[in-house]
């Protein structure tokens, strides 16, 4: 489990570093996005990964790794937006945004650690293409929940689906970074 924690912290650090740099470039401009738009953004990234996996080639310089980082960061932004609601303007500072990022990333990785314990690191035996399919499935579930105004009868909510998407993307990043 120590290796898993170290590997997670490493790939989370990669995602956080890019998030922080984009905050310097753009500020928290994403505050105007509704959660539904973030779900669609994650869909676009996961769909592109699937396209690359199926075609075996990408015509754009950015590959699967950058899309997985995007899914992680948009998933965390989604959790922030679910908590704060969207805004008509940037209403938090970059420092506040980074603090919220850390808060929701901590919750997300703690969920992964708990599930990882129960599932005995089964994700390491999965095909990386399954991560993509599972992310896409979670996106479609999330869209349905959004269409139902966030109401579910027996299922987890949007936040749990975002966390799962983030964790599947982190699994993929670990596989890319460590070649396992």
Phi and psi restraints in degrees (value plus and minus 20) as a CYANA .aco file:
   2 UNK   PHI     -79.4   -39.4
   2 UNK   PSI     -65.2   -25.2
   3 UNK   PHI     -80.2   -40.2
   3 UNK   PSI     -61.6   -21.6
   4 UNK   PHI     -81.1   -41.1
   4 UNK   PSI     -66.9   -26.9
   5 UNK   PHI     -81.8   -41.8
   5 UNK   PSI     -64.0   -24.0
   6 UNK   PHI     -82.8   -42.8
   6 UNK   PSI     -62.8   -22.8
   7 UNK   PHI     -85.1   -45.1
   7 UNK   PSI     -62.4   -22.4
   8 UNK   PHI     -81.8   -41.8
   8 UNK   PSI     -66.3   -26.3
   9 UNK   PHI     -81.4   -41.4
   9 UNK   PSI     -57.1   -17.1
  10 UNK   PHI     -83.5   -43.5
  10 UNK   PSI     -71.6   -31.6
  11 UNK   PHI     -91.2   -51.2
  11 UNK   PSI     -52.1   -12.1
  12 UNK   PHI     -83.0   -43.0
  12 UNK   PSI     -60.1   -20.1
  13 UNK   PHI     -79.9   -39.9
  13 UNK   PSI     -59.5   -19.5
  14 UNK   PHI     -81.8   -41.8
  14 UNK   PSI     -66.3   -26.3
  15 UNK   PHI     -85.5   -45.5
  15 UNK   PSI     -63.6   -23.6
  16 UNK   PHI     -83.6   -43.6
  16 UNK   PSI     -60.9   -20.9
  17 UNK   PHI     -80.1   -40.1
  17 UNK   PSI     -64.4   -24.4
  18 UNK   PHI     -85.8   -45.8
  18 UNK   PSI     -62.0   -22.0
  19 UNK   PHI     -77.3   -37.3
  19 UNK   PSI     -66.5   -26.5
  20 UNK   PHI     -83.4   -43.4
  20 UNK   PSI     -60.9   -20.9
  21 UNK   PHI     -85.8   -45.8
  21 UNK   PSI     -59.7   -19.7
  22 UNK   PHI     -88.4   -48.4
  22 UNK   PSI     -52.2   -12.2
  23 UNK   PHI     -81.6   -41.6
  23 UNK   PSI     -58.4   -18.4
  24 UNK   PHI     -87.0   -47.0
  24 UNK   PSI     -57.7   -17.7
  25 UNK   PHI     -93.1   -53.1
  25 UNK   PSI     -66.3   -26.3
  26 UNK   PHI    -135.8   -95.8
  26 UNK   PSI     -33.3     6.7
  27 UNK   PHI      49.4    89.4
  27 UNK   PSI    -190.8  -150.8
  28 UNK   PHI    -104.8   -64.8
  28 UNK   PSI      32.4    72.4
  29 UNK   PHI     -80.0   -40.0
  29 UNK   PSI     -43.7    -3.7
  30 UNK   PHI     -85.8   -45.8
  30 UNK   PSI     -30.2     9.8
  31 UNK   PHI     -79.9   -39.9
  31 UNK   PSI     -42.1    -2.1
  32 UNK   PHI    -100.5   -60.5
  32 UNK   PSI     -31.8     8.2
  33 UNK   PHI     -97.2   -57.2
  33 UNK   PSI     114.2   154.2
  34 UNK   PHI     -97.3   -57.3
  34 UNK   PSI     136.2   176.2
  35 UNK   PHI     -77.5   -37.5
  35 UNK   PSI     -55.4   -15.4
  36 UNK   PHI     -81.1   -41.1
  36 UNK   PSI     -55.8   -15.8
  37 UNK   PHI     -88.8   -48.8
  37 UNK   PSI     -55.3   -15.3
  38 UNK   PHI     -88.6   -48.6
  38 UNK   PSI     -59.8   -19.8
  39 UNK   PHI     -79.9   -39.9
  39 UNK   PSI     -62.8   -22.8
  40 UNK   PHI     -85.3   -45.3
  40 UNK   PSI     -56.5   -16.5
  41 UNK   PHI     -85.0   -45.0
  41 UNK   PSI     -61.2   -21.2
  42 UNK   PHI     -84.3   -44.3
  42 UNK   PSI     -60.4   -20.4
  43 UNK   PHI     -77.5   -37.5
  43 UNK   PSI     -67.0   -27.0
  44 UNK   PHI     -78.1   -38.1
  44 UNK   PSI     -64.4   -24.4
  45 UNK   PHI     -88.0   -48.0
  45 UNK   PSI     -65.0   -25.0
  46 UNK   PHI     -86.4   -46.4
  46 UNK   PSI     -58.1   -18.1
  47 UNK   PHI     -84.7   -44.7
  47 UNK   PSI     -58.6   -18.6
  48 UNK   PHI     -84.9   -44.9
  48 UNK   PSI     -61.4   -21.4
  49 UNK   PHI     -79.2   -39.2
  49 UNK   PSI     -66.1   -26.1
  50 UNK   PHI     -81.5   -41.5
  50 UNK   PSI     -60.4   -20.4
  51 UNK   PHI     -81.3   -41.3
  51 UNK   PSI     -64.7   -24.7
  52 UNK   PHI     -83.9   -43.9
  52 UNK   PSI     -63.5   -23.5
  53 UNK   PHI     -80.9   -40.9
  53 UNK   PSI     -60.3   -20.3
  54 UNK   PHI     -98.8   -58.8
  54 UNK   PSI     -56.7   -16.7
  55 UNK   PHI    -105.6   -65.6
  55 UNK   PSI     -44.2    -4.2
  56 UNK   PHI      57.6    97.6
  56 UNK   PSI     -12.9    27.1
  57 UNK   PHI    -172.4  -132.4
  57 UNK   PSI     130.8   170.8
  58 UNK   PHI    -144.6  -104.6
  58 UNK   PSI     116.7   156.7
  59 UNK   PHI    -114.0   -74.0
  59 UNK   PSI     -28.4    11.6
  60 UNK   PHI    -125.8   -85.8
  60 UNK   PSI     122.5   162.5
  61 UNK   PHI     -75.3   -35.3
  61 UNK   PSI     -56.5   -16.5
  62 UNK   PHI     -96.7   -56.7
  62 UNK   PSI     112.1   152.1
  63 UNK   PHI    -125.5   -85.5
  63 UNK   PSI    -178.2  -138.2
  64 UNK   PHI     -80.1   -40.1
  64 UNK   PSI     -61.5   -21.5
  65 UNK   PHI     -75.0   -35.0
  65 UNK   PSI     -68.9   -28.9
  66 UNK   PHI     -86.3   -46.3
  66 UNK   PSI     -53.0   -13.0
  67 UNK   PHI     -90.3   -50.3
  67 UNK   PSI     -58.1   -18.1
  68 UNK   PHI     -84.2   -44.2
  68 UNK   PSI     -61.0   -21.0
  69 UNK   PHI     -80.6   -40.6
  69 UNK   PSI     -62.1   -22.1
  70 UNK   PHI     -81.2   -41.2
  70 UNK   PSI     -61.8   -21.8
  71 UNK   PHI     -82.5   -42.5
  71 UNK   PSI     -63.4   -23.4
  72 UNK   PHI     -78.3   -38.3
  72 UNK   PSI     -72.1   -32.1
  73 UNK   PHI     -89.0   -49.0
  73 UNK   PSI     -60.4   -20.4
  74 UNK   PHI     -87.1   -47.1
  74 UNK   PSI     -53.3   -13.3
  75 UNK   PHI     -84.1   -44.1
  75 UNK   PSI     -62.1   -22.1
  76 UNK   PHI     -87.9   -47.9
  76 UNK   PSI     -61.1   -21.1
  77 UNK   PHI     -80.0   -40.0
  77 UNK   PSI     -59.8   -19.8
  78 UNK   PHI     -79.0   -39.0
  78 UNK   PSI     -63.5   -23.5
  79 UNK   PHI     -83.3   -43.3
  79 UNK   PSI     -60.3   -20.3
  80 UNK   PHI     -82.8   -42.8
  80 UNK   PSI     -65.2   -25.2
  81 UNK   PHI     -85.7   -45.7
  81 UNK   PSI     -57.6   -17.6
  82 UNK   PHI     -80.6   -40.6
  82 UNK   PSI     -57.7   -17.7
  83 UNK   PHI     -93.9   -53.9
  83 UNK   PSI     -68.1   -28.1
  84 UNK   PHI    -111.0   -71.0
  84 UNK   PSI     -41.5    -1.5
  85 UNK   PHI      59.0    99.0
  85 UNK   PSI     139.0   179.0
  86 UNK   PHI     -98.3   -58.3
  86 UNK   PSI     143.8   183.8
  87 UNK   PHI    -146.4  -106.4
  87 UNK   PSI     140.6   180.6
  88 UNK   PHI    -106.1   -66.1
  88 UNK   PSI     -25.3    14.7
  89 UNK   PHI    -174.3  -134.3
  89 UNK   PSI     151.1   191.1
  90 UNK   PHI     -91.8   -51.8
  90 UNK   PSI      90.4   130.4
  91 UNK   PHI    -134.8   -94.8
  91 UNK   PSI     -11.0    29.0
  92 UNK   PHI    -153.1  -113.1
  92 UNK   PSI     137.8   177.8
  93 UNK   PHI    -102.9   -62.9
  93 UNK   PSI     146.5   186.5
  94 UNK   PHI     -81.9   -41.9
  94 UNK   PSI     -56.4   -16.4
  95 UNK   PHI     -85.1   -45.1
  95 UNK   PSI     -62.4   -22.4
  96 UNK   PHI     -84.7   -44.7
  96 UNK   PSI     -59.3   -19.3
  97 UNK   PHI     -82.4   -42.4
  97 UNK   PSI     -61.9   -21.9
  98 UNK   PHI     -87.9   -47.9
  98 UNK   PSI     -56.9   -16.9
  99 UNK   PHI     -84.6   -44.6
  99 UNK   PSI     -62.3   -22.3
 100 UNK   PHI     -85.2   -45.2
 100 UNK   PSI     -59.4   -19.4
 101 UNK   PHI     -76.1   -36.1
 101 UNK   PSI     -69.5   -29.5
 102 UNK   PHI     -82.4   -42.4
 102 UNK   PSI     -60.9   -20.9
 103 UNK   PHI     -80.9   -40.9
 103 UNK   PSI     -69.2   -29.2
 104 UNK   PHI     -95.7   -55.7
 104 UNK   PSI     -49.1    -9.1
 105 UNK   PHI     -88.1   -48.1
 105 UNK   PSI     -59.3   -19.3
 106 UNK   PHI     -81.3   -41.3
 106 UNK   PSI     -65.6   -25.6
 107 UNK   PHI     -80.4   -40.4
 107 UNK   PSI     -61.1   -21.1
 108 UNK   PHI     -87.8   -47.8
 108 UNK   PSI     -64.0   -24.0
 109 UNK   PHI     -92.3   -52.3
 109 UNK   PSI     -51.6   -11.6
 110 UNK   PHI     -85.2   -45.2
 110 UNK   PSI     -57.5   -17.5
 111 UNK   PHI     -81.3   -41.3
 111 UNK   PSI     -64.2   -24.2
 112 UNK   PHI     -82.1   -42.1
 112 UNK   PSI     -63.9   -23.9
 113 UNK   PHI     -80.7   -40.7
 113 UNK   PSI     -61.5   -21.5
 114 UNK   PHI     -85.2   -45.2
 114 UNK   PSI     -66.2   -26.2
 115 UNK   PHI     -86.6   -46.6
 115 UNK   PSI     -58.5   -18.5
 116 UNK   PHI     -81.4   -41.4
 116 UNK   PSI     -58.1   -18.1
 117 UNK   PHI     -82.0   -42.0
 117 UNK   PSI     -68.5   -28.5
 118 UNK   PHI     -89.5   -49.5
 118 UNK   PSI     -57.0   -17.0
 119 UNK   PHI    -111.7   -71.7
 119 UNK   PSI     -21.6    18.4
 120 UNK   PHI      37.8    77.8
 120 UNK   PSI      24.5    64.5
 121 UNK   PHI      37.2    77.2
 121 UNK   PSI      15.6    55.6
 122 UNK   PHI     -79.4   -39.4
 122 UNK   PSI     -45.9    -5.9
 123 UNK   PHI     -79.6   -39.6
 123 UNK   PSI     -46.6    -6.6
 124 UNK   PHI     -89.5   -49.5
 124 UNK   PSI     -41.4    -1.4
 125 UNK   PHI    -115.5   -75.5
 125 UNK   PSI     -26.2    13.8
 126 UNK   PHI    -100.8   -60.8
 126 UNK   PSI     136.7   176.7
 127 UNK   PHI     -96.1   -56.1
 127 UNK   PSI     119.4   159.4
 128 UNK   PHI     -77.2   -37.2
 128 UNK   PSI     -50.2   -10.2
 129 UNK   PHI     -84.9   -44.9
 129 UNK   PSI     -45.4    -5.4
 130 UNK   PHI     -88.0   -48.0
 130 UNK   PSI     -53.1   -13.1
 131 UNK   PHI     -79.4   -39.4
 131 UNK   PSI     -63.4   -23.4
 132 UNK   PHI     -80.9   -40.9
 132 UNK   PSI     -68.5   -28.5
 133 UNK   PHI     -82.1   -42.1
 133 UNK   PSI     -60.2   -20.2
 134 UNK   PHI     -87.5   -47.5
 134 UNK   PSI     -58.2   -18.2
 135 UNK   PHI     -82.6   -42.6
 135 UNK   PSI     -66.0   -26.0
 136 UNK   PHI     -81.7   -41.7
 136 UNK   PSI     -59.5   -19.5
 137 UNK   PHI     -82.4   -42.4
 137 UNK   PSI     -63.3   -23.3
 138 UNK   PHI     -84.5   -44.5
 138 UNK   PSI     -56.4   -16.4
 139 UNK   PHI     -81.6   -41.6
 139 UNK   PSI     -66.6   -26.6
 140 UNK   PHI     -84.9   -44.9
 140 UNK   PSI     -58.1   -18.1
 141 UNK   PHI     -82.3   -42.3
 141 UNK   PSI     -64.5   -24.5
 142 UNK   PHI     -82.5   -42.5
 142 UNK   PSI     -62.6   -22.6
 143 UNK   PHI     -79.4   -39.4
 143 UNK   PSI     -61.3   -21.3
 144 UNK   PHI     -84.6   -44.6
 144 UNK   PSI     -63.5   -23.5
 145 UNK   PHI     -83.0   -43.0
 145 UNK   PSI     -61.2   -21.2
 146 UNK   PHI     -81.6   -41.6
 146 UNK   PSI     -61.6   -21.6
 147 UNK   PHI     -84.0   -44.0
 147 UNK   PSI     -45.6    -5.6
 148 UNK   PHI    -111.9   -71.9
 148 UNK   PSI       1.3    41.3
 149 UNK   PHI      35.0    75.0
 149 UNK   PSI      15.1    55.1
 150 UNK   PHI      62.4   102.4
 150 UNK   PSI     -19.0    21.0
 151 UNK   PHI    -109.8   -69.8
 151 UNK   PSI     116.9   156.9
 152 UNK   PHI    -150.9  -110.9
 152 UNK   PSI     135.7   175.7
 153 UNK   PHI    -110.4   -70.4
 153 UNK   PSI     -67.3   -27.3
 154 UNK   PHI    -156.2  -116.2
 154 UNK   PSI     -21.4    18.6
 155 UNK   PHI    -118.4   -78.4
 155 UNK   PSI     142.0   182.0
 156 UNK   PHI     -85.0   -45.0
 156 UNK   PSI     140.9   180.9
 157 UNK   PHI    -108.8   -68.8
 157 UNK   PSI    -192.7  -152.7
 158 UNK   PHI     -80.3   -40.3
 158 UNK   PSI     -61.3   -21.3
 159 UNK   PHI     -79.9   -39.9
 159 UNK   PSI     -63.3   -23.3
 160 UNK   PHI     -84.2   -44.2
 160 UNK   PSI     -56.6   -16.6
 161 UNK   PHI     -88.0   -48.0
 161 UNK   PSI     -61.5   -21.5
 162 UNK   PHI     -79.5   -39.5
 162 UNK   PSI     -64.3   -24.3
 163 UNK   PHI     -81.2   -41.2
 163 UNK   PSI     -62.6   -22.6
 164 UNK   PHI     -83.9   -43.9
 164 UNK   PSI     -60.8   -20.8
 165 UNK   PHI     -80.4   -40.4
 165 UNK   PSI     -65.3   -25.3
 166 UNK   PHI     -79.7   -39.7
 166 UNK   PSI     -66.6   -26.6
 167 UNK   PHI     -87.0   -47.0
 167 UNK   PSI     -58.8   -18.8
 168 UNK   PHI     -83.5   -43.5
 168 UNK   PSI     -58.5   -18.5
 169 UNK   PHI     -86.2   -46.2
 169 UNK   PSI     -58.3   -18.3
 170 UNK   PHI     -84.9   -44.9
 170 UNK   PSI     -58.7   -18.7
 171 UNK   PHI     -77.2   -37.2
 171 UNK   PSI     -67.1   -27.1
 172 UNK   PHI     -80.7   -40.7
 172 UNK   PSI     -61.0   -21.0
 173 UNK   PHI     -85.0   -45.0
 173 UNK   PSI     -59.4   -19.4
 174 UNK   PHI     -81.6   -41.6
 174 UNK   PSI     -63.7   -23.7
 175 UNK   PHI     -82.6   -42.6
 175 UNK   PSI     -58.0   -18.0
 176 UNK   PHI     -90.6   -50.6
 176 UNK   PSI     -66.6   -26.6
 177 UNK   PHI     -88.6   -48.6
 177 UNK   PSI     -57.0   -17.0
 178 UNK   PHI    -128.6   -88.6
 178 UNK   PSI     -25.1    14.9
 179 UNK   PHI      42.5    82.5
 179 UNK   PSI       9.5    49.5
